[in-house]
Amino acid sequence: MQFISTRGQVPPVSFSTAVAQGLAPDAGLYLPEQLPDLSPYLKEWEQLSYAELCEAFFAIFATDIDRDALRGIVQRSYTKFDHEEIAPIVKLSDELFVLELFHGPTLAFKDFALQLLGNLYEAQIARTGNPISVLGATSGDTGAAAIHGLLGKQGVTTFILYPDGRISPLQERQMTCTGADNVFPLAIKGSFDDAQAAMKTVFEDREFAAEVGLSAVNSINLARILAQCVYYLSAFFRLPADVREQVTFVVPTGNFGNVLAGWLVQRMGVPIKGFRVATNQNDILHRLFQTGVYKLDAVAPSLAPSMDIQVASNFERFLYYSENCDSAKVREIIRTFKESGEYSFDDFKSDGFSSSRTDDAEIAEIIKRVYAQYDYIADPHTACGFAGEFDGPEIVLSTAHPAKFPDTIVDAIGEDSTHPSLEALKSREIVKHAVEPTPEAIKAFMRQHIVR
Ligand SMILES: *Cc1c(COP(=O)(O)O)cnc(C)c1O
């Protein structure tokens, strides 16, 4: 199978090239040239374990990777999860379920994709002999999940920029207490935006990028989206057969990467009823689904920090399909939005999505209510999924373990939530590197520390 860019200005590429490049050279996002129809496989797939399902699904897309190699890559990717079902479902009532996506090494759903991406990179390096350097900027979960996906991988050196003193202490420990010698957490003076701006400038230096084999791990990488498709399939199979086609998937949303994966599974012929996009107070997507206007606003830091975003990068993939695969139209919409911070759709098709918005006061209320009603502790991101009017059976995707956000949980329910892997970190040594948030300083640090 070949992969095309949403902006339509580069030729189709193989799976491995799409994964290695991340962003397409025309600044578009990669998508499968054609979405496969999964309906003929569903009966057979229902019996598979999580890793087997993942292998069967990826085999359709990763046609340039040998099947035995693919099996190894996938098998290795789900060995560090602390639940044998990988993505278990908890039943809160006959009509309310939770899909727990926090059993990976950093206790957030991003592990599903980044564990796999680390192994895909490793296999690619083994094949080509070209080492790579990963550079990312993080305000929390992505950096931790990337570091744990890439630590110890042969030929990969990872550099993650984060704003010193502005991420949660536990998230900092997840990044800085690994003991791995191919991973460098770079604490910069400044904000997340400063970190991201510096990172972008480094990527624009083509010569440097080629010299160090620079690669990105943000959620624009298609492999991350495809890895996330698998838990929607797995959840669909594990829901009670008599309700599964009536269940709405409720997804705490920031960059639109998680919910987009589910929506693609639906488009591939799996009879999922629909999706609710659950935002926090940074509600650009909720406003879009309610009004048809995509309009930029300032980011207001919230209790659900991993959903504090302005521009949902993966929205462009949805746009491509909702504009009937018209790349010229996608380019025009993106250009207008970039120039004016706003785009109004004439007849916006919400296409299987509903939406809800939850502010910080409601997040605390919901954590309290869900605990009282179901004896279940929801993390602040997951809490956004429990908002809104009840409209038939729902499965809420739980994107992080509550123990990652102890202060919010204690404030809401008066009790602590803990996790052994986080407790273990507290006695470990923090190793971080102070670097100026300038492209020159970052490049100099990288040149000095790349592991060959
Ligand atoms: C990243 C993240 C989200 C948002 O996911 P998107 O794919 O960006 O929509 C939600 N919750 C948690 C805990 C996250 O880490």
The ligand as an SDF file (V2000), in Angstrom:
LIG
                    3D

 15 15  0  0  0  0  0  0  0  0999 V2000
   -2.3740   13.6040   24.5320 C   0  0  0  0  0  0  0  0  0  0  0  0
   -3.4820   13.4000   25.5130 C   0  0  0  0  0  0  0  0  0  0  0  0
   -4.8300   13.6960   25.2050 C   0  0  0  0  0  0  0  0  0  0  0  0
   -5.2340   14.3030   23.8790 C   0  0  0  0  0  0  0  0  0  0  0  0
   -5.1190   13.3980   22.8020 O   0  0  0  0  0  0  0  0  0  0  0  0
   -5.1200   13.9230   21.2980 P   0  0  0  0  0  0  0  0  0  0  0  0
   -4.7310   12.7800   20.4630 O   0  0  0  0  0  0  0  0  0  0  0  0
   -4.1240   15.0500   21.2460 O   0  0  0  0  0  0  0  0  0  0  0  0
   -6.5150   14.4050   20.9970 O   0  0  0  0  0  0  0  0  0  0  0  0
   -5.8010   13.4250   26.1540 C   0  0  0  0  0  0  0  0  0  0  0  0
   -5.4730   12.9180   27.3800 N   0  0  0  0  0  0  0  0  0  0  0  0
   -4.2030   12.6330   27.7200 C   0  0  0  0  0  0  0  0  0  0  0  0
   -3.9210   12.0990   29.0730 C   0  0  0  0  0  0  0  0  0  0  0  0
   -3.1590   12.8540   26.8070 C   0  0  0  0  0  0  0  0  0  0  0  0
   -1.8880   12.5680   27.1590 O   0  0  0  0  0  0  0  0  0  0  0  0
  1  2  1  0
  2  3  1  0
  2 14  2  0
  3  4  1  0
  3 10  2  0
  4  5  1  0
  5  6  1  0
  6  7  2  0
  6  8  1  0
  6  9  1  0
 10 11  1  0
 11 12  2  0
 12 13  1  0
 12 14  1  0
 14 15  1  0
M  END
$$$$
